[in-house]
Structures are given as C-alpha cells and as structure tokens.
Amino acid sequence: MKQTTIRITGSLHKALNSLRTTNESFEELIWDLAEPYLELSKDTKKDIEESLKEFDRGEVYSLDEVKKRFNLE
C-alpha cells in the first residue's frame, strides 16, 4: 500500500472527523465521499450542474404542484 501525507486546515479536519462513523478510517471516509463522483459520466455531471443552477434560480416545483399538473391527486 502506498501512503502519502496531505495538508488540510484544522476546520476541514474537524468537518471530516464529524462525518466519520465509529472506527472508520479517513481513507474509508474519503472513498465514501469521492466514489459517487467517480462513477458518474460527464453527461450526468453536466446534468447535475444544470439542475443545481435551476434550483438556485428557483426553477423548482413542489410535490403538490407536480401531482396537480399530472392529475395524480
């Protein structure tokens, strides 16, 4: 196994530490955080970015609005 050292701020260390479960290593935590992004295609990542922009612009619908629009009530 290759080992390396990374430098992070104290605040990032505290944040990462708060995300760890009991006895979980930092490597396991980092894999858990990174894995979803490694599996996504470029198109999926682009779609997610666009969706986040739409959300920030307020272009969202509540569940009730969707139900009403599609006559699901």
Backbone as CSV, one residue per row, in Angstrom:
resi,resn,N_x,N_y,N_z,CA_x,CA_y,CA_z,C_x,C_y,C_z
1,MET,0.849,-1.171,0.000,0.000,0.000,0.000,0.896,1.235,0.000
2,LYS,0.602,2.153,-0.892,1.332,3.414,-0.941,0.693,4.381,0.040
3,GLN,1.504,5.080,0.795,0.988,6.052,1.746,1.504,7.429,1.380
4,THR,0.683,8.418,1.702,1.066,9.801,1.464,0.493,10.656,2.581
5,THR,1.002,11.835,2.691,0.504,12.786,3.676,-0.086,13.973,2.934
6,ILE,-1.241,14.426,3.389,-1.831,15.622,2.805,-1.979,16.671,3.897
7,ARG,-1.899,17.921,3.494,-2.068,19.010,4.450,-3.469,19.580,4.274
8,ILE,-4.197,19.659,5.368,-5.532,20.243,5.349,-5.652,21.203,6.524
9,THR,-6.596,22.097,6.425,-6.802,23.048,7.514,-7.446,22.344,8.706
10,GLY,-7.334,22.962,9.837,-7.952,22.425,11.037,-9.462,22.339,10.907
11,SER,-10.057,23.318,10.230,-11.513,23.303,10.076,-11.959,22.156,9.175
12,LEU,-11.202,21.850,8.119,-11.548,20.717,7.265,-11.373,19.410,8.030
13,HIS,-10.307,19.314,8.798,-10.084,18.112,9.607,-11.247,17.896,10.569
14,LYS,-11.698,18.961,11.195,-12.819,18.870,12.129,-14.089,18.426,11.396
15,ALA,-14.323,18.999,10.208,-15.510,18.642,9.432,-15.463,17.183,8.995
16,LEU,-14.310,16.733,8.497,-14.176,15.339,8.097,-14.345,14.403,9.290
17,ASN,-13.765,14.784,10.394,-13.861,13.964,11.593,-15.314,13.820,12.042
18,SER,-16.093,14.869,11.871,-17.502,14.810,12.281,-18.316,13.899,11.369
19,LEU,-17.826,13.649,10.160,-18.528,12.783,9.221,-18.194,11.302,9.398
20,ARG,-17.123,11.034,10.102,-16.680,9.645,10.280,-17.600,8.895,11.229
21,THR,-17.805,7.633,10.913,-18.514,6.767,11.845,-17.497,6.165,12.796
22,THR,-17.959,5.533,13.826,-17.059,4.930,14.804,-16.092,3.976,14.113
23,ASN,-14.825,4.143,14.401,-13.745,3.287,13.876,-13.555,3.365,12.362
24,GLU,-14.150,4.330,11.699,-13.953,4.487,10.262,-12.664,5.257,10.016
25,SER,-11.848,4.765,9.114,-10.598,5.454,8.800,-10.887,6.645,7.895
26,PHE,-9.930,7.568,7.841,-10.082,8.699,6.933,-10.096,8.215,5.482
27,GLU,-9.344,7.171,5.176,-9.354,6.645,3.814,-10.749,6.146,3.445
28,GLU,-11.385,5.413,4.339,-12.738,4.928,4.080,-13.705,6.091,3.883
29,LEU,-13.576,7.110,4.723,-14.440,8.285,4.601,-14.228,8.980,3.269
30,ILE,-12.989,9.170,2.877,-12.690,9.851,1.614,-13.234,9.048,0.436
31,TRP,-13.088,7.721,0.474,-13.666,6.888,-0.588,-15.175,7.041,-0.630
32,ASP,-15.822,7.041,0.540,-17.280,7.201,0.595,-17.715,8.523,-0.017
33,LEU,-16.932,9.576,0.220,-17.270,10.889,-0.319,-16.967,10.996,-1.813
34,ALA,-15.894,10.365,-2.271,-15.454,10.508,-3.659,-16.139,9.540,-4.615
35,GLU,-16.500,8.366,-4.144,-16.991,7.312,-5.026,-18.174,7.709,-5.910
36,PRO,-19.178,8.397,-5.384,-20.293,8.757,-6.274,-19.862,9.612,-7.465
37,TYR,-18.864,10.463,-7.293,-18.393,11.330,-8.371,-17.540,10.568,-9.373
38,LEU,-16.863,9.530,-8.922,-16.029,8.749,-9.820,-16.868,7.886,-10.746
39,GLU,-18.072,7.550,-10.327,-18.935,6.671,-11.097,-19.816,7.422,-12.093
40,LEU,-19.908,8.720,-11.984,-20.795,9.492,-12.842,-20.138,9.819,-14.176
41,SER,-20.913,9.740,-15.233,-20.407,10.111,-16.550,-20.319,11.635,-16.648
42,LYS,-19.621,12.097,-17.669,-19.511,13.542,-17.888,-20.881,14.150,-18.128
43,ASP,-21.730,13.450,-18.881,-23.076,13.964,-19.163,-23.903,14.065,-17.886
44,THR,-23.781,13.070,-17.022,-24.528,13.091,-15.760,-24.062,14.248,-14.893
45,LYS,-22.752,14.448,-14.817,-22.212,15.557,-14.033,-22.707,16.898,-14.593
46,LYS,-22.760,17.001,-15.931,-23.250,18.229,-16.568,-24.720,18.448,-16.220
47,ASP,-25.519,17.369,-16.267,-26.939,17.469,-15.924,-27.135,17.887,-14.469
48,ILE,-26.324,17.360,-13.579,-26.410,17.725,-12.159,-26.080,19.200,-11.976
49,GLU,-25.022,19.662,-12.634,-24.651,21.075,-12.555,-25.796,21.968,-13.017
50,GLU,-26.424,21.606,-14.139,-27.536,22.398,-14.662,-28.718,22.363,-13.697
51,SER,-28.987,21.217,-13.115,-30.087,21.102,-12.146,-29.839,21.977,-10.926
52,LEU,-28.597,22.014,-10.464,-28.271,22.866,-9.318,-28.453,24.343,-9.664
53,LYS,-28.107,24.723,-10.874,-28.301,26.106,-11.313,-29.789,26.436,-11.363
54,GLU,-30.595,25.499,-11.887,-32.047,25.708,-11.931,-32.608,25.856,-10.517
55,PHE,-32.120,25.040,-9.616,-32.565,25.121,-8.222,-32.213,26.479,-7.633
56,ASP,-30.983,26.932,-7.868,-30.545,28.236,-7.355,-31.390,29.378,-7.923
57,ARG,-31.864,29.213,-9.164,-32.710,30.235,-9.780,-34.167,30.121,-9.330
58,GLY,-34.461,29.110,-8.540,-35.827,28.926,-8.050,-36.738,28.219,-9.027
59,GLU,-36.154,27.585,-10.013,-36.945,26.872,-11.023,-37.235,25.458,-10.527
60,VAL,-38.072,25.376,-9.512,-38.401,24.090,-8.896,-39.908,23.985,-8.713
61,TYR,-40.385,22.780,-8.533,-41.797,22.523,-8.302,-41.945,21.688,-7.039
62,SER,-42.948,22.013,-6.261,-43.230,21.209,-5.076,-43.893,19.908,-5.509
63,LEU,-43.903,18.938,-4.625,-44.563,17.676,-4.921,-46.046,17.894,-5.207
64,ASP,-46.668,18.770,-4.454,-48.084,19.068,-4.687,-48.316,19.649,-6.081
65,GLU,-47.397,20.529,-6.536,-47.530,21.114,-7.874,-47.395,20.049,-8.963
66,VAL,-46.492,19.123,-8.773,-46.298,18.052,-9.750,-47.525,17.149,-9.785
67,LYS,-48.030,16.793,-8.614,-49.235,15.954,-8.559,-50.406,16.623,-9.279
68,LYS,-50.568,17.911,-9.043,-51.676,18.642,-9.667,-51.490,18.694,-11.181
69,ARG,-50.275,18.975,-11.625,-50.001,19.100,-13.062,-50.276,17.801,-13.801
70,PHE,-49.956,16.674,-13.165,-50.135,15.384,-13.817,-51.369,14.633,-13.336
71,ASN,-52.281,15.363,-12.696,-53.542,14.786,-12.208,-53.332,13.533,-11.386
72,LEU,-52.440,13.604,-10.438,-52.116,12.449,-9.596,-52.759,12.530,-8.211
73,GLU,-53.604,13.519,-7.990,-54.211,13.667,-6.664,-55.468,12.870,-6.568
